[in-house]
Every structure is written in C-alpha cells, then in structure tokens.
C-alpha cells in the first residue's frame, strides 16, 4: 500500500483551504496499526489547518486527530479481514463538489495545484481514495453495531441517568395524518415521458454520447452534471428494478426504459469490478397538466367530504385510498425520518406541508394541495392535524422515539468501545512515546508506546 501521508485529507475534506501545505514538515512514522503506517506529517498537517481555522485550538487537538486516525486504521484492518470491498469514487459528485470548493477558496485551479504541489488530477485521485477508505471504515463500524437494540427498560434507565437541566429543548412539533394521491388518469403524461426516452435511446444507439444527453435531459441533477455517472456501487445500492436492469447489461450497452419509484430511466453500463458496477442513467418524470391535477384535487375533495361526514374515518380512508406506502398502513400518520416517531418540527417537514399545517387547529383538515413524496414525485395531499406540541424540554411522554434513539446511540458507543478494546489485544500496534501525555479516550494506546527508534 502507498505511504499514508495522503490520509491527512480524511479529516479536512470539510474544512476550508486557506494556505499552502507546509512542505518542510519533518516526517517519519509515528504509529503502526497492523500493516498500516501513520506519519508525523499526517497529524501535523491536520493541526496546522485546524489552527488556521481557529487560532484558539489547543495543542492536544493533535491527540484527537491521532486517535481518530488510529481507530480508522483498526476499522480498515478489520474490513480487510472481513473482505469488505472498497468502492471506487472516481468522478463522484461529492468529490467534484469538494474540489470545486477548494478551487474557489484557492482562487483558481493553478493556485490550488501550486499550494499542494500536485496536479488537479492527482488531488482528485487522492480525495477519491480517501473518501473511499472513509466509507469503508464507516461500513465496518456499522457492521460492528448492527445488532444493537434497546429495550423499553433500557430507554427509561437512560433517561433517568440524564441531568434534567442538560436535556435538550425541542421546538414546536406537529403530529398529523396525511392522505396522499398520485395524479390520477396520468397515462398520457407517462406515455409522453416514455416517448421522450425512446427518442433519446435511439439517438444514443445512432452514435450520440449518453453522457451529453444526460447532462441536457436527466432530472437527476446530482448525476447529470457528471454525464449521468453514478460511481461504482453494489447491487444493493440500487432499487431492485434498476439493479436488475443495470446488472444484466454488458459494458457500453443501453437498457430499455426502466420504471422505478423515482421515475423512468435509461441505463448504460460503464463497467464492473467484482460485485460493483458503474452505470450512467437518464431520469425523467411525468409532467402533469393542470387538468390532471384538478381532477386529482376533485377526487381528494370527495374523500375529504366522506371523512367530514363521518362516513369513513381518516385512518380507513388512508388504508383504502392513499398511494403513500409509508403511511397508508399506520392510519396515515406522518413519520419523522430522524427519530421514527410521529412528532415532526418545521425542519423535518416538507416546506409546503408545513405551510399547509400551520394554519390548522387540532382536529382540522387542510384543503387538498400539491406536494412531493419522499423521492420527489408530484402528489396531492390532505392533512389532518392531530396535535400541536409546544416547545419543551425533552421528556419520555412526548419524545419517546427521540429518547430511544439517544439510548440506542449510547449503547452503540459502548458496543463499539468494547470492540476497540478487544481488537487492540489481537493486532500489532505501536505508537511513538512522544504522545504519552495525550488525554486519549482509549487508555490502552499508552501501553503500546515505545520511544521512536
């Protein structure tokens, strides 16, 4: 494996680039984790950048950077043992966005290359490698804690252990049900989308570049800016119908039209590496006429009238009529994506949903309105506000799902700490004794120290 001086990028990808890297830093190995080496300059470069960002940064920041790198390498070592594949992130949107941010702060591509002493291509490749390693270590950590569960008694014990004044203050929240209809009689709109994609497919087969057409026409703007390229991913990284179509293609082949919950796609296979595949796609969604949307609103209005007349309950109406698979079976209750509970605040709601609900009183229903589902498709909704929860300090009665998540995170931390403690006993670790005064979280590092030879 290459020398790991490049690993310094891992902890500063989110930081601004303010000055050139000091090329005169003294270097040398300060730690070994299994077969991996950690260099002095890795830690120093991080510390220099942190101090530029904040002059008040204390010297023991280097200790935190060092320990983070050491744990990162332990995870990568275990990922090697468990045969977790490394994903290629070449040309990924995330890398391009970060690189663009770096260039903006440096002033130009030439200035960035001068500051780093490397070409833009080399910087991009380095960032791709580091982000790939980071995701691999995160995947390994997820595997370590994947079986952690918390019981109701553990949730109560966790809450009881918290200092009351330290419990977080929560903003105003809403509990509401939603009845969701997709645009009705949308066959013509779907036909038009398929016609557009068939035309694009024919142009590609006649020699036009898939990537050029993706930039011009794909509604997945995240991948469109890269010519529709999605980067190497396993089959599990795609929805089933997309994966089935993509993995059936040979290099360069273009799929027929593929329908998923996101819309309609054309897919082109770029290449495969083992169980990973890199594809391009063009996504299009139906565009609905005002007439179609009006008929959908009329349908929702008629259902709302039945509910208002007590001919049917809101929950039963959701079960019978709603097209939202996430809520139709639970009485229509909207679910907070962060906590899994039914209380949502302004920040966790679709903006258009918030503006509809803020005018309601408890027990009232909204007029039908246009919104979006969780993947961005046009839908029409009627919302019934069940409850308004005023701003308050977190408690078990109102915020059980949130407390449960926090208790689970605490248990996951303990599970991970136990894994680190066990792992360090069964692998080779050496740390330079110059860091003996560091206030490490894991005290065993100091037992691995000897003076630098």
C-alpha positions in Angstrom: 0.0 0.0 0.0 1.2 3.5 -0.7 2.6 5.7 2.1 -0.3 7.2 4.1 0.7 10.8 4.0 -2.4 11.4 1.9 -4.6 10.3 4.9 -4.5 13.8 6.2 -7.2 14.8 3.7 -9.6 12.5 5.5 -10.2 14.8 8.4 -10.1 18.1 6.5 -12.3 17.4 3.5 -14.9 19.6 5.1 -12.5 22.4 6.1 -11.7 25.5 4.0 -8.4 25.6 2.2 -6.7 28.7 3.5 -2.9 28.3 3.0 -0.4 26.1 1.3 0.6 22.9 2.9 4.0 23.3 4.7 6.3 21.2 2.6 9.0 21.5 5.1 7.3 19.5 7.9 9.5 16.9 9.4 8.2 13.5 8.6 8.5 9.9 9.9 6.4 7.0 11.1 4.7 7.7 14.5 2.4 4.7 14.6 1.8 1.3 13.1 -1.7 -0.3 13.1 -1.4 -3.8 11.7 0.3 -3.3 8.3 -0.6 0.4 8.1 1.8 3.3 8.9 0.8 6.7 10.2 3.2 9.6 9.5 4.0 12.6 11.7 3.1 14.9 8.8 -0.4 13.4 8.7 -1.1 14.7 12.2 0.8 17.9 11.8 -1.0 18.9 8.6 -4.3 18.5 10.3 -3.2 20.6 13.3 -1.9 23.4 11.0 -5.2 23.6 9.2 -7.2 23.4 12.4 -5.2 26.3 13.9 -5.7 28.4 10.7 -9.5 27.9 11.1 -9.4 28.7 14.8 -6.3 30.2 16.5 -7.7 29.1 19.9 -7.2 25.4 19.0 -5.2 23.8 21.8 -2.2 21.6 21.2 -4.0 18.5 22.3 -6.1 18.7 19.2 -3.2 16.7 17.6 -4.0 14.0 20.1 -7.6 13.8 19.0 -6.6 13.7 15.3 -4.0 11.0 16.1 -6.5 8.8 17.9 -9.1 9.2 15.2 -6.6 8.0 12.6 -5.6 5.1 14.8 -9.2 3.9 15.2 -9.8 4.5 11.5 -6.9 2.1 10.7 -8.2 -0.5 13.1 -11.5 -0.5 11.2 -9.8 -0.8 7.9 -7.7 -3.7 9.2 -11.0 -5.5 10.2 -12.6 -4.6 6.9 -9.6 -6.4 5.2 -10.3 -9.5 7.4 -14.0 -9.4 6.6 -13.4 -8.9 2.9 -15.4 -5.7 2.7 -14.8 -4.3 -0.8 -13.5 -0.8 -1.4 -15.8 1.3 -3.6 -14.3 3.4 -6.3 -15.5 7.0 -6.1 -13.7 8.3 -9.2 -15.6 11.3 -10.6 -18.2 11.2 -7.9 -20.4 14.2 -7.3 -19.2 14.6 -3.7 -15.5 14.7 -4.8 -16.3 17.3 -7.5 -18.2 19.5 -5.1 -15.4 19.4 -2.6 -12.8 20.0 -5.2 -14.8 23.0 -6.6 -15.0 24.4 -3.1 -11.2 24.0 -2.7 -10.6 25.8 -6.1 -12.9 28.6 -5.1 -11.0 29.2 -1.9 -7.6 28.9 -3.5 -8.7 31.4 -6.3 -8.0 29.2 -9.3 -7.0 25.6 -10.3 -3.5 26.8 -10.8 -3.3 28.3 -7.3 -4.6 25.0 -5.8 -2.0 23.0 -7.7 0.7 25.3 -6.6 -0.4 25.1 -2.9 -0.4 21.4 -2.9 2.5 20.8 -5.2 0.3 18.3 -7.2 -1.8 18.4 -10.3 -5.5 18.7 -10.1 -5.8 15.1 -11.4 -3.6 13.9 -8.5 -5.6 15.8 -5.9 -8.8 14.4 -7.3 -7.4 10.8 -7.2 -6.2 11.3 -3.7 -9.5 12.6 -2.5 -11.3 9.7 -4.2 -9.0 7.2 -2.4 -9.5 8.8 1.0 -13.3 9.1 0.8 -13.5 5.5 -0.3 -11.4 4.4 2.7 -13.6 6.5 5.0 -16.8 4.9 3.7 -15.2 1.5 4.1 -14.3 2.2 7.7 -17.9 3.6 8.3 -19.3 0.4 6.8 -17.2 -1.7 9.1 -18.3 0.3 12.1 -21.9 -0.2 11.0 -21.4 -3.9 10.9 -20.0 -3.9 14.4 -23.0 -2.2 15.9 -25.7 -3.6 13.6 -27.3 -5.9 16.2 -27.6 -3.4 18.9 -31.2 -3.0 20.2 -32.6 -1.2 23.3 -35.5 -2.4 25.4 -38.1 -0.1 27.0 -36.5 -0.6 30.4 -33.1 0.5 29.0 -34.7 3.6 27.4 -36.1 4.5 30.8 -32.8 3.9 32.6 -31.0 6.1 30.0 -33.5 8.9 30.5 -33.3 8.6 34.3 -29.5 8.9 34.1 -29.6 12.3 32.4 -29.2 15.6 34.3 -32.6 17.3 33.9 -31.1 20.7 33.0 -29.0 19.1 30.3 -31.9 17.7 28.4 -32.3 19.4 25.0 -35.0 22.0 24.3 -37.3 21.0 21.4 -39.1 23.3 19.1 -42.8 23.3 18.3 -43.8 20.0 16.8 -46.9 18.6 15.0 -48.5 15.2 14.9 -50.6 14.8 11.7 -52.0 12.3 9.3 -51.9 12.6 5.5 -53.9 11.1 2.7 -51.9 11.1 -0.4 -53.0 10.6 -4.1 -50.7 10.3 -7.1 -52.1 12.2 -10.1 -55.0 10.2 -11.5 -55.5 9.3 -15.1 -51.8 10.0 -15.7 -51.4 7.6 -18.6 -50.9 10.3 -21.2 -48.2 12.0 -19.1 -46.4 8.7 -18.6 -46.7 7.9 -22.3 -45.1 11.2 -23.2 -42.1 10.5 -20.9 -41.6 7.1 -22.5 -41.7 8.7 -25.9 -39.0 11.2 -24.9 -36.8 8.4 -23.5 -37.3 6.2 -26.6 -36.2 9.1 -28.7 -33.1 9.6 -26.6 -32.3 5.9 -26.7 -32.5 5.9 -30.5 -30.1 8.9 -30.7 -27.7 7.1 -28.4 -27.8 3.9 -30.5 -27.1 6.0 -33.6 -23.9 7.4 -32.0 -24.7 10.3 -29.8 -23.0 10.3 -26.4 -25.1 9.1 -23.5 -23.3 11.5 -21.1 -24.1 14.5 -23.3 -27.8 13.7 -23.3 -27.7 13.0 -19.6 -26.4 16.5 -18.9 -29.1 18.0 -21.1 -32.2 16.0 -20.2 -31.8 14.0 -16.9 -33.9 15.1 -14.0 -31.4 13.6 -11.5 -29.2 16.7 -11.5 -26.8 15.2 -9.0 -25.6 12.6 -11.6 -26.5 14.7 -14.6 -23.6 17.1 -14.0 -21.3 14.0 -14.4 -22.9 12.8 -17.6 -25.3 10.6 -15.6 -22.5 8.6 -14.0 -23.3 7.1 -10.6 -20.0 5.6 -9.5 -19.2 2.0 -8.5 -21.9 0.6 -6.3 -23.1 -2.9 -5.3 -26.4 -4.3 -6.5 -27.9 -3.4 -3.0 -27.1 0.3 -3.7 -29.9 0.5 -6.2 -33.6 -0.1 -6.1 -34.4 -3.7 -7.3 -35.9 -2.9 -10.7 -33.0 -0.6 -11.5 -30.4 -3.1 -10.3 -31.9 -6.0 -12.2 -31.8 -4.0 -15.5 -28.3 -2.5 -14.8 -26.5 -5.7 -13.8 -27.9 -7.5 -16.9 -26.1 -5.1 -19.2 -22.7 -5.6 -20.7 -20.1 -2.8 -21.0 -21.5 0.0 -23.2 -25.0 -1.5 -23.5 -28.1 0.7 -23.0 -31.1 -0.6 -21.3 -34.8 -0.4 -22.4 -36.9 2.0 -20.4 -36.9 1.1 -16.7 -39.6 2.2 -14.3 -38.8 2.7 -10.6 -40.4 4.7 -7.7 -38.2 7.6 -8.8 -39.5 7.8 -12.4 -38.4 6.4 -15.7 -34.7 5.6 -16.6 -32.4 4.8 -19.4 -29.3 3.0 -18.1 -25.8 2.5 -19.7 -23.3 0.1 -18.2 -19.8 1.7 -17.9 -18.0 -1.3 -16.3 -18.0 -3.8 -13.5 -15.4 -4.6 -10.8 -16.3 -7.8 -9.0 -19.7 -7.2 -7.4 -19.7 -3.5 -8.1 -21.0 -1.7 -11.2 -20.6 1.8 -12.5 -23.5 3.0 -14.7 -24.9 6.1 -16.2 -28.6 6.9 -16.2 -31.1 9.4 -17.5 -34.1 10.0 -15.3 -37.3 11.6 -16.4 -40.6 12.1 -14.5 -44.1 12.7 -15.9 -45.1 16.3 -16.3 -48.8 16.6 -15.3 -51.2 19.0 -16.9 -53.4 21.3 -14.8 -56.4 19.3 -15.8 -54.9 16.1 -14.4 -54.0 17.9 -11.1 -57.5 19.4 -10.9 -59.2 16.0 -11.3 -56.9 14.6 -8.5 -57.9 17.5 -6.2 -61.5 16.9 -7.0 -61.1 13.2 -6.0 -59.4 14.2 -2.8 -62.2 16.6 -2.0 -64.8 13.9 -2.4 -62.8 11.7 0.0 -62.4 14.6 2.4 -66.2 15.1 2.4 -66.8 11.5 3.3 -64.4 11.9 6.3 -66.1 15.1 7.4 -69.5 13.5 7.2 -68.2 10.6 9.4 -68.9 8.1 6.6 -65.4 6.9 6.9 -62.5 7.5 9.3 -59.4 9.3 8.2 -57.4 6.1 9.0 -59.7 3.9 6.9 -59.6 6.4 4.1 -55.8 6.2 4.1 -56.0 2.4 4.0 -58.4 2.3 1.1 -57.4 5.3 -1.0 -53.9 6.6 -0.1 -51.0 5.9 -2.5 -48.3 6.6 0.1 -46.9 3.2 1.1 -45.1 4.7 4.1 -48.2 5.9 5.8 -51.3 4.2 4.5 -51.0 1.2 6.8 -50.4 3.2 10.0 -53.6 5.3 9.9 -51.9 8.0 7.7 -49.5 9.2 10.4 -46.5 11.0 9.0 -43.2 9.7 10.4 -40.2 11.7 11.5 -37.3 10.3 9.3 -34.8 11.2 12.0 -36.5 9.6 15.1 -39.0 7.2 13.7 -41.7 8.9 15.8 -44.8 10.8 14.7 -43.8 14.2 16.0 -42.3 16.5 13.3 -41.0 20.0 13.5 -40.6 22.6 10.8 -37.2 21.4 9.8 -38.2 17.8 9.3 -41.3 18.5 7.2 -41.7 19.3 3.5 -41.9 23.2 3.4 -45.2 23.0 1.5 -46.6 20.6 4.1 -45.6 23.0 6.9 -47.3 26.0 5.3 -50.5 23.9 5.0 -50.4 22.7 8.5 -49.5 25.9 10.4 -52.9 27.4 9.5 -54.8 24.4 11.1 -56.1 23.8 14.6 -56.1 20.4 16.2 -58.7 18.1 14.5 -58.9 20.2 11.3 -58.2 19.0 7.8 -56.4 21.0 5.1 -57.7 21.7 1.7 -56.1 19.4 -0.9 -52.7 20.8 -2.1 -49.8 19.8 -4.3 -46.7 18.4 -2.5 -43.9 15.9 -3.1 -43.3 12.4 -1.9 -40.1 11.2 -0.3 -38.4 10.7 -3.6 -39.6 13.9 -5.2 -42.6 12.8 -7.2 -45.6 15.1 -7.5 -48.5 14.1 -5.2 -51.7 15.7 -3.9 -52.4 15.7 -0.1 -55.0 16.3 2.5 -53.5 16.7 6.0 -55.4 16.3 9.3 -53.7 17.9 12.3 -53.9 15.7 15.3 -51.8 17.5 17.8 -49.6 20.5 18.4 -46.8 20.0 20.9 -45.5 23.3 22.2 -41.7 24.0 22.6 -40.5 21.9 25.6 -37.6 20.2 27.2 -37.2 16.6 26.1 -39.2 14.0 28.1 -40.3 10.4 27.9 -44.0 11.1 27.3 -43.7 13.4 24.4 -40.4 12.3 22.9 -40.1 8.6 23.5 -38.8 7.9 20.0 -36.1 10.6 20.3 -35.0 9.3 23.8 -35.0 5.7 22.4 -32.7 6.8 19.6 -30.3 8.5 22.0 -30.3 5.5 24.3 -29.5 3.3 21.3 -26.7 5.6 20.2 -25.2 5.4 23.7 -25.4 1.6 23.7 -23.8 1.5 20.2 -20.9 3.7 21.5 -20.4 1.2 24.4 -20.5 -1.7 21.9 -18.0 -0.1 19.7 -15.7 0.8 22.6 -15.8 -2.8 23.7 -14.9 -3.9 20.1 -11.9 -1.5 20.1 -10.7 -2.8 23.4 -10.9 -6.4 22.2 -9.4 -5.6 18.8 -6.3 -3.9 20.2 -5.4 -7.1 22.0 -5.2 -9.2 18.8 -3.3 -7.0 16.4 0.1 -5.3 16.2 0.0 -1.7 17.4 2.9 0.6 18.0 2.6 4.3 18.9 5.5 6.7 19.4 6.0 7.8 23.0 6.1 11.5 22.1 2.3 11.3 22.5 2.5 9.9 26.0 0.9 13.0 27.5 -2.2 12.9 25.2 -5.6 12.6 27.0 -6.7 9.7 24.9 -10.2 8.3 25.1 -8.7 4.8 25.0 -6.0 4.4 27.6 -4.5 1.3 26.1 -2.7 3.4 23.5 -0.1 4.3 26.1 0.7 0.6 26.7 1.6 0.4 23.0 4.2 3.2 23.3 7.9 3.0 23.0 10.5 5.7 22.1 11.0 6.3 18.4 13.8 4.2 17.1 
